[in-house]
Amino acid sequence: MLQGPSGLALWSPAEVADGNLVRPEQLPALRETATWAERFLTSGHADLGRQGPVCPYTRPSLNRRLFHLACLDRHLEDEGVPETLLGYRDLHRQLAAELREEDRQFLTILIVLPRVDRSDPEPLNRLQARLKTDFVRNRLMIGQFHPECAEPGLWNRDFRPLHSPVPLLAIRHMVAFDLPFLQTSQQHLEAYLAAFAPAIPTAVRSRLAELATREIPAPPTGSTGQATA
């Protein structure tokens, strides 16, 4: 088990399976999520629209022991929930700083949210949208998964890659392939260009982002920014 300075705990899938370090009431949701990640995210799917696994980063993350699970056993409207999620952001950055640069893209934290209504994805969509800009500015992505998440796949608009059995938020490093998830917001596109085209002067990046986002329609409600499908 890893523990951040503010007491935030992270478990590996093996620790979740063992259960000795996890509070009993949190185990069912954590185990269900770990099983889903292992079986769904690492596998191909007939409706995916491309070859390969649903998420090409999950298996390398698991193999490198960089795949972590957390449990936020609170309601989204509870006081301090956004601040706690920003604490996980800081913990991700702390762990990433200790890794080789080529391994940082595989560092993943899934924050399981067992108290979130599994029939209504909108509160989670709104929270993710509220937090996304802050994460993107820190070269991180935060995406929501939910049993009713309507976000379509990149390669097949009828596929729902962000369906999960338990509501959760996923934190990972921004990668070059994230452009489709960031190109509809000027702020997000500026952060992307700062990360992957740093030689372009800041003023030019801002102008490019402004021009590019003028022509692109706004994403559907709850757009996640997840490099899965």
Backbone torsions as a table, in degrees:
resi	resn	phi	psi	omega
1	MET	NA	135.4	173.8
2	LEU	-103.2	144.0	-179.6
3	GLN	-135.0	128.5	179.4
4	GLY	-80.5	172.0	-178.7
5	PRO	-59.3	-29.2	-179.4
6	SER	-91.9	11.0	177.6
7	GLY	87.3	5.5	178.5
8	LEU	-71.5	129.0	-175.1
9	ALA	-102.9	142.8	173.6
10	LEU	-126.4	139.0	177.8
11	TRP	-122.3	149.3	171.6
12	SER	-80.9	161.0	174.7
13	PRO	-56.3	-35.6	179.1
14	ALA	-65.5	-40.1	178.5
15	GLU	-67.8	-35.3	176.1
16	VAL	-65.9	-42.2	178.7
17	ALA	-63.2	-40.2	179.7
18	ASP	-69.4	-45.7	173.1
19	GLY	86.2	-8.3	-173.8
20	ASN	-69.6	-25.8	-175.8
21	LEU	-100.7	4.1	-174.8
22	VAL	-115.1	140.9	176.1
23	ARG	-62.3	136.5	-174.3
24	PRO	-55.3	-37.0	-177.2
25	GLU	-70.9	-17.1	179.4
26	GLN	-93.0	-15.1	-173.5
27	LEU	-62.0	-45.7	-176.2
28	PRO	-56.5	-47.6	-178.6
29	ALA	-67.0	-39.6	179.2
30	LEU	-66.0	-43.2	-179.9
31	ARG	-67.5	-39.3	178.2
32	GLU	-62.5	-39.8	179.5
33	THR	-68.7	-43.1	179.6
34	ALA	-61.9	-41.1	178.4
35	THR	-65.1	-43.1	177.8
36	TRP	-60.5	-44.8	-179.7
37	ALA	-61.4	-43.6	-178.8
38	GLU	-67.1	-40.2	-173.5
39	ARG	-90.4	-37.6	-174.4
40	PHE	-93.7	-52.9	-173.6
41	LEU	-66.4	-30.4	-176.9
42	THR	-90.2	-0.6	-175.6
43	SER	-110.4	160.0	171.2
44	GLY	-77.2	172.1	179.8
45	HIS	-149.2	139.6	-176.7
46	ALA	-61.0	-27.8	-177.2
47	ASP	-98.2	5.8	-174.3
48	LEU	-64.3	-38.4	-179.7
49	GLY	93.7	2.3	176.0
50	ARG	-154.8	169.1	176.3
51	GLN	-79.7	158.9	175.4
52	GLY	98.5	178.6	-177.9
53	PRO	-73.9	161.6	177.6
54	VAL	-55.9	-46.4	175.2
55	CYS	-121.6	110.9	-177.1
56	PRO	-70.6	-7.8	-177.6
57	TYR	-96.6	-16.9	-172.8
58	THR	-67.5	-48.4	-179.1
59	ARG	-61.2	-47.6	175.8
60	PRO	-60.3	-35.1	177.5
61	SER	-64.1	-45.2	177.7
62	LEU	-62.9	-44.9	-177.5
63	ASN	-63.8	-32.0	-179.7
64	ARG	-89.4	2.0	-177.9
65	ARG	59.1	40.5	178.8
66	LEU	-113.8	15.3	-178.5
67	PHE	-105.5	115.0	-173.7
68	HIS	-122.5	149.4	176.9
69	LEU	-119.9	143.2	175.4
70	ALA	-132.9	165.0	179.0
71	CYS	-135.2	120.2	174.9
72	LEU	-107.2	94.8	-172.0
73	ASP	-88.1	60.3	-177.8
74	ARG	-142.0	161.8	173.9
75	HIS	-79.6	147.7	-176.4
76	LEU	-61.9	-29.4	-178.3
77	GLU	-83.1	-4.2	179.0
78	ASP	-63.3	146.3	178.7
79	GLU	-61.8	136.0	174.6
80	GLY	89.4	-2.7	-178.7
81	VAL	-63.3	-47.9	177.9
82	PRO	-58.8	-38.9	179.6
83	GLU	-65.6	-37.2	176.7
84	THR	-63.9	-41.0	178.9
85	LEU	-65.7	-35.3	174.0
86	LEU	-67.1	-28.2	173.6
87	GLY	-64.4	-38.7	174.9
88	TYR	-66.8	-35.1	173.3
89	ARG	-56.8	-48.4	-179.1
90	ASP	-65.0	-36.4	178.5
91	LEU	-66.2	-40.2	176.2
92	HIS	-59.6	-45.8	179.9
93	ARG	-62.6	-39.0	179.1
94	GLN	-63.6	-45.7	179.5
95	LEU	-66.8	-39.3	-179.3
96	ALA	-63.5	-35.1	-178.7
97	ALA	-63.4	-21.4	-179.3
98	GLU	-90.7	-2.8	-175.9
99	LEU	-101.5	158.4	168.6
100	ARG	-64.7	148.3	-175.3
101	GLU	-57.6	-37.4	-177.7
102	GLU	-70.2	-16.0	179.5
103	ASP	-94.3	-13.9	-173.9
104	ARG	-64.1	-30.9	-179.3
105	GLN	-64.2	-17.4	-177.6
106	PHE	-98.3	-5.6	179.6
107	LEU	-72.1	119.8	-173.6
108	THR	-132.2	136.6	171.9
109	ILE	-124.8	121.7	172.7
110	LEU	-102.5	118.5	179.4
111	ILE	-99.4	105.4	-176.9
112	VAL	-78.7	137.3	-174.0
113	LEU	-123.8	76.8	-172.1
114	PRO	-67.4	-19.0	-178.4
115	ARG	-89.8	-4.7	179.4
116	VAL	-75.1	138.0	179.4
117	ASP	-60.2	120.7	-177.9
118	ARG	-76.5	-9.7	-179.5
119	SER	-98.1	-8.7	-175.2
120	ASP	-133.4	104.2	-177.6
121	PRO	-81.9	-11.1	-169.6
122	GLU	-63.6	-42.3	177.7
123	PRO	-59.5	-38.4	178.1
124	LEU	-69.8	-39.3	175.8
125	ASN	-57.9	-44.5	-178.2
126	ARG	-66.1	-40.7	179.7
127	LEU	-64.8	-43.7	178.8
128	GLN	-60.7	-44.1	179.6
129	ALA	-63.4	-36.2	179.5
130	ARG	-65.7	-35.6	-175.4
131	LEU	-89.6	-20.5	-167.2
132	LYS	-58.2	-44.9	-176.7
133	THR	-60.5	-42.2	178.4
134	ASP	-60.7	-43.7	-179.8
135	PHE	-66.0	-44.9	-178.3
136	VAL	-61.0	-38.5	177.5
137	ARG	-62.0	-24.5	177.7
138	ASN	-97.1	17.3	179.7
139	ARG	59.1	38.2	176.7
140	LEU	-125.3	157.7	174.7
141	MET	-117.6	142.0	173.3
142	ILE	-129.0	127.1	-177.7
143	GLY	-132.0	148.6	-179.2
144	GLN	-101.1	139.2	172.9
145	PHE	-122.1	144.8	-173.2
146	HIS	-162.3	149.9	177.7
147	PRO	-58.1	-24.6	-178.3
148	GLU	-115.8	20.0	-178.4
149	CYS	-65.1	123.4	-174.4
150	ALA	-92.7	1.7	-177.6
151	GLU	-60.7	125.6	-177.0
152	PRO	-81.8	164.1	174.6
153	GLY	-74.6	160.0	178.6
154	LEU	-71.6	-33.3	-172.2
155	TRP	-100.8	-18.5	177.2
156	ASN	-145.2	109.5	-175.0
157	ARG	-67.6	-12.6	177.8
158	ASP	-90.8	-8.1	179.9
159	PHE	-88.3	144.6	-178.7
160	ARG	-118.8	84.1	-175.1
161	PRO	-71.4	-16.0	-175.8
162	LEU	-99.9	15.1	170.1
163	HIS	-73.0	126.9	175.3
164	SER	-134.5	154.7	-178.3
165	PRO	-69.8	-27.0	-179.6
166	VAL	-125.8	136.3	175.8
167	PRO	-58.7	141.5	-179.8
168	LEU	-159.9	163.6	170.1
169	LEU	-118.5	137.0	-179.4
170	ALA	-113.0	134.0	177.4
171	ILE	-116.9	131.8	177.3
172	ARG	-153.5	172.1	179.4
173	HIS	-73.3	143.9	172.6
174	MET	-70.1	138.6	177.4
175	VAL	-126.0	166.0	-176.1
176	ALA	-59.8	-30.4	-177.9
177	PHE	-74.0	-0.3	-178.4
178	ASP	-81.9	-0.4	-177.3
179	LEU	-50.5	-44.1	-178.9
180	PRO	-59.0	-24.2	-177.9
181	PHE	-89.6	-6.1	-172.9
182	LEU	-123.0	-5.1	-169.1
183	GLN	-83.5	-3.3	179.9
184	THR	-98.5	-1.2	178.5
185	SER	-123.3	128.8	179.5
186	GLN	-61.4	-43.4	179.2
187	GLN	-60.8	-44.0	-178.3
188	HIS	-67.7	-41.1	-179.5
189	LEU	-67.7	-37.3	175.3
190	GLU	-60.7	-42.9	178.8
191	ALA	-64.2	-39.9	177.9
192	TYR	-62.2	-47.1	-179.9
193	LEU	-65.1	-36.4	177.0
194	ALA	-62.6	-34.6	-179.3
195	ALA	-77.0	-41.1	-169.8
196	PHE	-113.3	-5.3	174.0
197	ALA	-138.5	56.7	-173.8
198	PRO	-66.5	-18.4	-179.9
199	ALA	-71.1	-19.9	177.5
200	ILE	-73.6	128.2	179.7
201	PRO	-56.2	148.8	-175.7
202	THR	-55.2	-45.0	-178.7
203	ALA	-63.6	-36.7	179.1
204	VAL	-69.8	-41.0	176.9
205	ARG	-58.4	-44.5	-179.4
206	SER	-61.8	-42.1	180.0
207	ARG	-67.1	-42.1	177.5
208	LEU	-60.2	-44.9	-179.3
209	ALA	-64.2	-39.5	178.9
210	GLU	-63.0	-46.7	-178.8
211	LEU	-65.8	-41.8	-176.9
212	ALA	-65.9	-42.0	-175.1
213	THR	-78.8	-12.8	174.2
214	ARG	-64.6	-31.8	-171.2
215	GLU	-95.9	-5.5	-173.4
216	ILE	-106.9	127.3	178.9
217	PRO	-64.2	153.1	179.7
218	ALA	-63.1	146.3	179.2
219	PRO	-71.7	162.8	175.6
220	PRO	-64.2	156.7	177.7
221	THR	-54.8	133.3	178.5
222	GLY	87.3	13.9	177.8
223	SER	-57.0	131.9	-164.1
224	THR	-100.0	-43.2	-170.5
225	GLY	79.6	52.7	177.4
226	GLN	-118.7	126.5	-180.0
227	ALA	-83.4	67.6	-179.1
228	THR	-111.4	-55.5	-172.4
229	ALA	-143.3	NA	NA
